[in-house]
Amino acid sequence: MSADQAKHRVVIIGSGFGGLFSAKEFKGRDDVEVTLIAKTTHHLFQPLLYQVATGILSQGEIAPPTRDILHRQKNARVLLGEVNEIDAETKTVKASMLNQQIDVPYDSLIVAAGAGQSYFGNDHFAEFAPGMKSIDDALELRGRIFGAFEIAELTASRGEPIGDLLTFVVVGAGPTGVEMAGQIAELSRRVLKKDFTHIQSEKARVVLVDAAPQVLPPFGEKLGAKAQKALEQAGVEVVLGAMVTHVDEFGIEMKFKDGQTQRIGSIAKIWAAGVQASELGKTLSEQTGAELDRAGRIAVNADLTLPGHPEIFVVGDMISLDHLPGVAQVAIQGGKHAAKTIKARLKDKPEPGNFKYFDKGSMATISRFNAVLSMGSFKLSGVLAWFGWLVVHLAYMTGFRNRLTATLHWMMSFIGKDRSERTTTMQQIFAREALERVPGGMAALIDDPAEVAAQVEARRKELEEHAAEESRLADSRSAS
Ligand SMILES: Cc1cc2nc3c(=O)[nH]c(=O)nc-3n(C[C@H](O)[C@H](O)[C@H](O)COP(=O)(O)OP(=O)(O)OC[C@H]3O[C@@H](n4cnc5c(N)ncnc54)[C@H](O)[C@@H]3O)c2cc1C
């Protein structure tokens, strides 16, 4: 057995908060070999996606390459791959990427595959109201938001009414929805005000819709009311107690508790409501008997392992345990807890035991210099909360360079009126829909490596035969 095979193989699925922080926890351990597999090459700082969508930050600033973050950690390797199967019996993770398959055996497994957007059974809404979970989503939304102003300008330049072209609807009044709505209002009223000739960007209508009776429900009634007031002052219309029942290319339909319905015409719609845990929860549930809740989260033991499988840990947005929220700190602390448990086992030391979550509070920005902060019974709103938000987000951003450039971008955007990241392309807006229309999806556009090898072999034979024929003709010419 080689020295490497004697090492304990830890496989981590996901390069988000749970995956990355668990991988880092193994730094310096010579007895461990870490393989981190994720379907993206970057570590995504999701809380700042809305700033990419509204032109404040670039995607690189919130999504540094995982390989780069871990390159000094000698016991860690990073693989690009979408895990489609976990075999708990043979202790193997099966992943694929661009038609390449890979099987990765493990001794301990940490599953941190996060959650995607949930449309509550109406997945077709996604075509007209993209969610905000990935860099692709943020760039598509950036294209749709800035594109709406361009189309309105074009329409107005032909002397035609712009109708609903400048009506933006954000569905979901949680932190993401509040931040998005606040930023679109700020864009239209502050940033783009002098950029157009035929439209008045500040007349854009920004509507925030939620079925709940208040904005930011987890922050409590008082902060929710303050946030709503601040949003309305910033120019956002807040519609509460309204369930979105239909979304199409030209608008949304809502139903109120009293049965009344209302339609809002809108080209640019953003879905910021609901999450659905990774599908990997399902395969783990089938094999271990652990239950799934309605959002697809898997019920884990108190130490974050699965029933009958102390070698499998699940952390972050995928778990259902003691009503823990789907926030970055739950994933970070869970990832660290899983790694510490594995390290303790390897040294035959007492394990940390049950996972204890330390709630560091939550915050959401409403507009520049205005945020809300909730930390247990301590609540804060306004400019102080905003500076608190700034400090916390800088602290958790990865990489000194990203912190530096983000600070510069924030100064330019919040003190000045500049948004330097306004580049959008048609591909960013339409690629997702185009890919969804391809039967078999993206994989169908990529050649099978076996087929490519066969084509190369056939071409090689053809060239060899051609060369042999040339040489035969040359021989016969020189003989005559
Ligand atoms: C827009 C937005 C704003 C947010 N704002 C805040 C906030 O302000 N504060 C806060 O605390 N939390 C916030 N959150 C929540 C927070 O980002 C999540 O709770 C946190 O990211 C969860 O970490 P995780 O590791 O469980 O999953 P993620 O960070 O989502 O990481 C999942 C990883 O798994 C990978 N993956 C998924 N499926 C597979 C597969 N099949 N194979 C391989 N890899 C896979 C993904 O590529 C990714 O690398 C926000 C979330 C969003 C979407």
The ligand as an SDF file (V2000), in Angstrom:
LIG
                    3D

 53 58  0  0  0  0  0  0  0  0999 V2000
  -29.1430   35.5330   -2.9130 C   0  0  0  0  0  0  0  0  0  0  0  0
  -28.7950   34.9790   -1.5660 C   0  0  0  0  0  0  0  0  0  0  0  0
  -28.5170   35.8310   -0.5080 C   0  0  0  0  0  0  0  0  0  0  0  0
  -28.1710   35.3230    0.7360 C   0  0  0  0  0  0  0  0  0  0  0  0
  -27.8920   36.1900    1.7490 N   0  0  0  0  0  0  0  0  0  0  0  0
  -27.4830   35.7000    2.9290 C   0  0  0  0  0  0  0  0  0  0  0  0
  -27.0990   36.5770    3.9830 C   0  0  0  0  0  0  0  0  0  0  0  0
  -27.1420   37.8000    3.8340 O   0  0  0  0  0  0  0  0  0  0  0  0
  -26.6560   36.0340    5.1610 N   0  0  0  0  0  0  0  0  0  0  0  0
  -26.5790   34.6860    5.3430 C   0  0  0  0  0  0  0  0  0  0  0  0
  -26.1380   34.2280    6.3870 O   0  0  0  0  0  0  0  0  0  0  0  0
  -26.9670   33.8330    4.3670 N   0  0  0  0  0  0  0  0  0  0  0  0
  -27.4050   34.3060    3.1750 C   0  0  0  0  0  0  0  0  0  0  0  0
  -27.7790   33.4380    2.1870 N   0  0  0  0  0  0  0  0  0  0  0  0
  -27.7880   31.9930    2.4730 C   0  0  0  0  0  0  0  0  0  0  0  0
  -26.3870   31.4100    2.3970 C   0  0  0  0  0  0  0  0  0  0  0  0
  -25.7250   31.8480    1.2330 O   0  0  0  0  0  0  0  0  0  0  0  0
  -26.5110   29.8980    2.4260 C   0  0  0  0  0  0  0  0  0  0  0  0
  -27.1250   29.5510    3.6360 O   0  0  0  0  0  0  0  0  0  0  0  0
  -25.1530   29.2290    2.3250 C   0  0  0  0  0  0  0  0  0  0  0  0
  -24.5480   29.5230    1.1070 O   0  0  0  0  0  0  0  0  0  0  0  0
  -25.3110   27.7180    2.4780 C   0  0  0  0  0  0  0  0  0  0  0  0
  -24.0610   27.1110    2.3510 O   0  0  0  0  0  0  0  0  0  0  0  0
  -23.9550   25.6340    1.7960 P   0  0  0  0  0  0  0  0  0  0  0  0
  -22.5190   25.2700    1.8480 O   0  0  0  0  0  0  0  0  0  0  0  0
  -24.9300   24.7610    2.4650 O   0  0  0  0  0  0  0  0  0  0  0  0
  -24.4370   25.7220    0.2800 O   0  0  0  0  0  0  0  0  0  0  0  0
  -23.9280   26.6280   -0.9020 P   0  0  0  0  0  0  0  0  0  0  0  0
  -23.1630   27.7860   -0.4210 O   0  0  0  0  0  0  0  0  0  0  0  0
  -25.1250   26.8670   -1.7390 O   0  0  0  0  0  0  0  0  0  0  0  0
  -22.9240   25.6780   -1.6800 O   0  0  0  0  0  0  0  0  0  0  0  0
  -23.3660   24.5450   -2.3630 C   0  0  0  0  0  0  0  0  0  0  0  0
  -22.2090   24.0160   -3.1890 C   0  0  0  0  0  0  0  0  0  0  0  0
  -22.5300   22.7350   -3.6820 O   0  0  0  0  0  0  0  0  0  0  0  0
  -22.2820   22.6580   -5.0630 C   0  0  0  0  0  0  0  0  0  0  0  0
  -23.1890   21.6460   -5.5800 N   0  0  0  0  0  0  0  0  0  0  0  0
  -24.5290   21.6300   -5.5570 C   0  0  0  0  0  0  0  0  0  0  0  0
  -24.9940   20.4820   -6.0730 N   0  0  0  0  0  0  0  0  0  0  0  0
  -23.9130   19.7620   -6.4250 C   0  0  0  0  0  0  0  0  0  0  0  0
  -23.7390   18.4850   -7.0220 C   0  0  0  0  0  0  0  0  0  0  0  0
  -24.7660   17.7060   -7.3410 N   0  0  0  0  0  0  0  0  0  0  0  0
  -22.4900   18.0690   -7.2790 N   0  0  0  0  0  0  0  0  0  0  0  0
  -21.4220   18.8410   -6.9730 C   0  0  0  0  0  0  0  0  0  0  0  0
  -21.5340   20.0500   -6.3950 N   0  0  0  0  0  0  0  0  0  0  0  0
  -22.7700   20.4930   -6.1250 C   0  0  0  0  0  0  0  0  0  0  0  0
  -22.5080   24.0680   -5.5540 C   0  0  0  0  0  0  0  0  0  0  0  0
  -21.8550   24.2800   -6.7810 O   0  0  0  0  0  0  0  0  0  0  0  0
  -21.8760   24.8590   -4.4070 C   0  0  0  0  0  0  0  0  0  0  0  0
  -20.4920   24.9120   -4.5680 O   0  0  0  0  0  0  0  0  0  0  0  0
  -28.1210   33.9280    0.9240 C   0  0  0  0  0  0  0  0  0  0  0  0
  -28.4060   33.0670   -0.1280 C   0  0  0  0  0  0  0  0  0  0  0  0
  -28.7440   33.5870   -1.3730 C   0  0  0  0  0  0  0  0  0  0  0  0
  -29.0420   32.6550   -2.5170 C   0  0  0  0  0  0  0  0  0  0  0  0
  1  2  1  0
  2  3  1  0
  2 52  2  0
  3  4  2  0
  4  5  1  0
  4 50  1  0
  5  6  2  0
  6  7  1  0
  6 13  1  0
  7  8  2  0
  7  9  1  0
  9 10  1  0
 10 11  2  0
 10 12  1  0
 12 13  2  0
 13 14  1  0
 14 15  1  0
 14 50  1  0
 15 16  1  0
 16 17  1  0
 16 18  1  0
 18 19  1  0
 18 20  1  0
 20 21  1  0
 20 22  1  0
 22 23  1  0
 23 24  1  0
 24 25  2  0
 24 26  1  0
 24 27  1  0
 27 28  1  0
 28 29  2  0
 28 30  1  0
 28 31  1  0
 31 32  1  0
 32 33  1  0
 33 34  1  0
 33 48  1  0
 34 35  1  0
 35 36  1  0
 35 46  1  0
 36 37  1  0
 36 45  1  0
 37 38  2  0
 38 39  1  0
 39 40  1  0
 39 45  2  0
 40 41  1  0
 40 42  2  0
 42 43  1  0
 43 44  2  0
 44 45  1  0
 46 47  1  0
 46 48  1  0
 48 49  1  0
 50 51  2  0
 51 52  1  0
 52 53  1  0
M  END
$$$$
